[in-house]
Amino acid sequence: MFKNRNVSSRIRHLTGLLPSLVITRARQVGKTPLLKRMFPNYSYVSLDSIPDTELADNSPDLFFEKYPPPVLIDEVQYAPSIFRHLKVRIDKKRELKGQYILTGSQKFVLMKGVSES
């Protein structure tokens, strides 16, 4: 579980400044429960779900239609191709803050996609 009491306030602050936010940390430390409590009005999808991962990979427009922003996309490392599509969507509405909150537990896999987008 996140032990730093300032984590929630820092996440809220950053979502107010940025169109998207990526949170990486080891598995089972409480990322998802924390974010679901903090952002109950966000759409939510876990890419642990094979059908949703396949939708994100094969039909990104349908994926984002099904899960419109603001959205919490969990375990995003399972669909790394999503980052290119996110970049396009973010660039179209860069003024909107906190559109996408992404989580993942495999930092090194994620960072390649994040740095490219």
GIJODA-V668057 format. One record per residue. N is the residue number from 1. SS is DSSP state (@ for helix, = for strand, . for the rest). Layout:
<<N | SS> <N | SS>>
//
This chain:
<<1 | .> <2 | .> <3 | .> <4 | .> <5 | .> <6 | .> <7 | @> <8 | @> <9 | @> <10 | @> <11 | @> <12 | @> <13 | @> <14 | @> <15 | @> <16 | @> <17 | @> <18 | .> <19 | .> <20 | => <21 | => <22 | => <23 | => <24 | => <25 | .> <26 | .> <27 | .> <28 | .> <29 | .> <30 | .> <31 | @> <32 | @> <33 | @> <34 | @> <35 | @> <36 | @> <37 | @> <38 | @> <39 | .> <40 | .> <41 | .> <42 | .> <43 | => <44 | => <45 | => <46 | => <47 | .> <48 | .> <49 | .> <50 | @> <51 | @> <52 | @> <53 | @> <54 | @> <55 | @> <56 | @> <57 | @> <58 | @> <59 | .> <60 | @> <61 | @> <62 | @> <63 | @> <64 | @> <65 | @> <66 | @> <67 | .> <68 | .> <69 | .> <70 | .> <71 | => <72 | => <73 | => <74 | => <75 | .> <76 | @> <77 | @> <78 | @> <79 | @> <80 | .> <81 | .> <82 | @> <83 | @> <84 | @> <85 | @> <86 | @> <87 | @> <88 | @> <89 | @> <90 | @> <91 | @> <92 | @> <93 | .> <94 | .> <95 | .> <96 | .> <97 | .> <98 | .> <99 | .> <100 | => <101 | => <102 | => <103 | => <104 | => <105 | .> <106 | .> <107 | @> <108 | @> <109 | @> <110 | @> <111 | @> <112 | @> <113 | @> <114 | @> <115 | @> <116 | @> <117 | .>>
//
